[in-house]
């Protein structure tokens, strides 16, 4: 039986007030008391404590209530920063400083060396970090990393990594050689994409799926407002889901009919004989190229529509099995969503059994992958921040 002490209750109330200020700052103490359903005296005491810690501040621009000035409390987003590291791509890394409000303050990319080793990769990360924080001042509280791989939290080992160099590697151990004094948080890129869509203004239990398209296909599952990873971190690996009517052999696993053989941009480019164009131009420019061709070439429209149909088939199965409030799609193919959206929705609703009872809410996110991972990694970092007894984490100046 778990024993809840007075200290536990006080800490829970402090975190509730702090999280509410992050979502809706600035507020008066009275507004805040109504928001968190605590007494005015309790909220006032907590605010004073948070001010002493430097986590919030009383602002001069007072909020007026009924003609009488009332001191407002504002969230101090610059109190500390997380360093977020996007390692989803095999050709480059991306890095950003993210404040406690989950705003990207500064970001940078770096091309990884051609003759890549773990040592040269760590050196690339180190140099990117030093360039990123040039002319910046502040304190870091953690490094939050997104990878295109399965992360086993128990063993801390990466599995099924898109970058073969990271396969069966304890990435956190290597990153500690670059950031020896900071906690290292590692998460699958699709899970971080799901985190990026959690709305701090609407906290609470939610059920949503984020289908994430990169070099592979991942699925971030949010159940009752919490990320679901499965017993060993394998939950949501969609790339090798078998599709009907597909007889292609998967180059990664050797099986036939995997989703990754027909759905990602790489499969579209390969079918159109344009894999070199995709590699040379990158995902966003290649999507623009496809849209331009689609205006004049029916076979290009048919190939994109085929991808949309297969996505719709998978979404119908996911909806019937998990019955989420919302299904969200995002990734490197987002510029094609205006062309694919109707087919995806219609196919999903036609094939889903539950669609006869409730409407399927499908949302398309038009946002670059790096930004999604930055936002998701920042949100994961903030949750770690408040769950680790604010603000007792070590802070490292940069």
N, C-alpha and C positions, 0 to 999 in steps of 0.2 A: 504494500500500500504506500502511495506517495504522500508524504507529509508536506503540506504547504505552510511555510512560516510567514511571519509578518514581513520579514525582509524580502521574501519572494513576491509578496503582494505589492510592496512598495516599488520594487524594481519593475514589475509588470505595469504598474500605473505610470511610472516614469517613462517607460518605453512607449506606452500608448499615447501619452501626451506628446512625446518627441516625434513619433511617426505621424501624428495628426498635424503637427506644425509643419512637417515636411510636405504634406499633401496640400494644406490650405493656408499656409502662412501668407501675411500676418493675420493674427486674430487677437481680440481682447481676451483677458482671462475668463470673463464671463461667457463669451462665445465658445472658448475652448472647453470650459466646464460642461456646457451643454453638448458639445461634440463628443466628448469622451465619457460622459455620464458619471462624472465625479463631482464632489462638492467644490465650491469656489475656494475654500480654505486649502483643500488638498492640492488643487491645481496651482494656486498661488505659491505654495511651498515648493512644488515640483519645478515651477518656472524659475524661482529664485535659485534652486539647485542647478538647473540647466544653464542659467546665466553664469553662475560661478564657475561652471566647468568650461564655459566658452562655446557651448553647443547651440545656444540661442542668444538673442539680445533683445533688450527693450528698445523700440525704435522711437525716434523723435517725431516722425510723421504719425501722430496719434489718429486713431479712428474715432470719428464722432458718433456718439449714440444719443439720440434725443437732445442734441444741442450741448451735451456735456462731454468734455474730453475724457477719453479712457485710454490708458497706456496700452500699446499693442506689443505683442511678442512676435518676433521674427526668427525664422530658421537661419542658422549660420552655415550656409552651404559650403563656404570656403574653409571651414574648420580643419578639414583634412580631405585628401584625395585618394582615390584608388588608381592604380596604374593598370589599365586593361590591355591585354595582349591578344590579338587575333592571329591565330596560327592555322586557320582553316585551309589556306591555300598552300600549294606546294612550291610556288615560285616567289612568294613574298611574305613578309610579316607586316602587320599594321599595329600601331600602338597609340594609346590616348590617355590623357589625364581626365578623369571624370570626378566631378565634385559630389558632395553628399546629396544634392538634389537630382543627381543623375544627368547632369548637363555635361556635354563634351567641351572641355576648356581648350584643348589643343590636341592635335593628332598628327601622326607621321607614318609614312610607309618606308620600307626598305627591301630591296631585292636581295634574296638569299644567294650565297655563293654558288657557282655552278658545281664545283667539286665540294659537295656538302658533307660535313661531319658534324657530330654533336658539338664538338669544340668550336668549329667555325660558326655554327648556328648560334651558340651562346654568345660568341663574340659579336655577331651581327645584332643580336638583341641588346647587348651592352652598348654598342655604338648608337643604335637607334634611340635608346633611352637617353643617353647623354645629349644627343642632338635635340630630343624632344624637350628636355627640361632647361635648355639654354635660355637664359633671361627669364626664367620662372622661379618663383619662391613659394614654399609651402611645405606641407608635411604629408607623407604617404602612410596609409595604414594597412594596405595589402596589395598583392598583385593578383589580378583576376584574369584567367586565361581561357580562351575558347579554342578547342581543337576539333578537327574532323576525325573523330575516333571514339570508340567506346572507352569510357574511363571507369575502371573498377576501383571504387573507393576503398575497399578492404585491402587490396594489394597495392593500390596506387600505381597500377600499371596500365598503359594504353594498349588497346587491342583494336584490330581492324582499322588501323590508321591509314588515311589517304596518303600520307607521306610515309613511305616504307622506312625511312630513317627513324621514325618515332615508334615503330611497332615493338611492343613488349618493352617499352622504356619507361622508367620512373622519371617523368618529366620534371616533377617538383624538385627532386633531388638535384637535377642539373641546373634548374633555375635558381636554386639556393646559392649556387656559385656566383651568380650575378647579383642576386638580392639576398644576401645572407641574413639580414635582420628583419625580413618581412614575411608574414604568412603568405603561402602560395595556394590559391584556389584554382582548381582545374575543373572544366565542365565541357561536355559535348556541345558543339556549335548549335545544333538544332534545339537543345534545351535552353541555351542562352537566347535564341530567337524567341522562344516561348516566353521567357522571362521579360523580354523587351516589350511585350504587349500587356503586361500586368499594369493596370491603371491604379496609381496611388490614390486617386480621388475616389475610387470605388473598391476599397479593400474588402476582404471577406472571401467566402468560399465561392470558387468559380470552377467550371469544367470546360476546358477549351483545348483544342489541338492546333499545333502549328506544324504544317508540312513545309519543310525547308529544303530548297533546291540549291545545291552547289555542284561540286564535282560528283557527288553522290546524292542520295535522298535521305533525309532524316525526319524524325517526328518528335516534337516536344509535346509531352502530355502534362497538362495541369489538371489535377483532380482535387476537388475541395480546396482550391487555392494553393496547393502544394505540388511541386514537381514530382512526377513519378518516374523512377529510373528502373524499376524491376530489381530482382534480388542481386544481380551482378552488374547492373548498369547497362544491360542490353535492350531495355525497353525502347521501342520506337525506331528500330532499324528497318526502314522500309525498302531500301535499295534492292534487297534480294527477295522481296515478296513476289510470288509467282503470278503472272497475268495470263488470262485466257487468250488463246489465239496467238500467242507469241512463241516462236520456235527458235529464237536466237540463243546462242550459248554465251553465258556471262564470262568475260575475260578474267574476272576477279575470283569467282568461286567455282567456275566450271560447270555449273548447272544451267538448265535451259529455262527461258521465260522470265528471267528476273526483271523487275521494274526498271532497273538502271540501264537495261539494254535498249530501251525505246523512249524513255521519258526525258532524261536530262538534255541540256543543250548540246552536250558532246555527242549524243546519239543522233540528234537532228542534224548536226553538222556532218557527221560521218555519212549519214544516208544521202545528204546532198553533195557529198564530195568536197566539203569545205572545212575539214578539221584543221587544216593549216591556217585558214582565215581566222577561225575561232582562237587558236593559240596565239596568233600574231596580234590580233586586235583586242582580245579580251571579251568578257561576257556582254557588257553593256553595248559596246560598239557592234558586236555581232548581232545582238537583238535588233539594233537599228538597221543593220544590213538585211536581216530577215524581213523586217517590216517593209522596207523599200522593195524587196523582191516580191513580197506578197501582193503588192499593188498591181503587179503585171503578170505574175506566174502562178496559175492555179495549182500546180503541183506543190509549190511551197506552202500555200494555204492548206492543202490537203494534209501535208506532213505535220504542220503545226496543229491542225484539228485532230489528227490521230493521237498526238500527245495529250491533247485536252480530253479526249474520250477516255484514254487510259487513266488519267488522273481522276476523272469523274467516277470511273468504276471503283477505284481504290477508296475514294472518299465515301461512296455509298456503303461499302463494307465497314469502314471505320465508324460511320455514323450509326449503323445498325448495331455494332458491337458495343460502342462506348457511349452513344447518345449524349454528345457534348452540347453545351449551349451554343458553341461557335467553333467553326473550323476556319483557320487562317492560313493563307498561302503566301509565301515570300521566298526570296532568294535571288539567284543570278538571272532568272528568266522573267523578272517582274515587268519589264517593258512589253512583254508579249501578252500580258493579262487582258488588255482590251480586246485582243483578237481571240483569246481562249476562254474568257470568262463565261460567256453564254453557254458554250458547249459543256464546260465543266459543270455548271449548275444544272443544266437540263439532263445530262447523263446521270449525275448523282441522284437527282430527284426521281428520275425514271426507274432506276435500279434499286433504290432504297425502299425497303419494306416500311420502315418507320415514317418515311416522307408522306405517307397517306394520312398519318395521324398528326404530325407536327412539321412545321416548315424548317428546312435546313438553312441555318445561317452560315453563309460562306463569305468570308472577307478576303480581299486581296490587298497586300501591303506593298505599296510602291516606294520602296526604300532600299538603298544599296546594302549589300551584305555586311560590309564593315560597320556601318552605323547600327544595324540590328545587333551585331555581336557586341559592339561597344556598349550599347544601352543595356543589353541583357547582362553582360559581365558587370556593369556598374550596379545594376539592381541586385545581382547576387552578392556583390561586395557589400552593399549597404545592409542587406539582411544579415550578413556575417557580422557587420559592425555592431548592429543593435543586439544581436543574439550573444555577443561576446562581452557582455557587461559594459556597455558604453560608460566612459570612453577608456577602458583599461587596456586597450590594445597598444602595442608599441607603435610609436610614430617616428618616422625617419624623415629628416629634412632633405629637400632636394634644391 
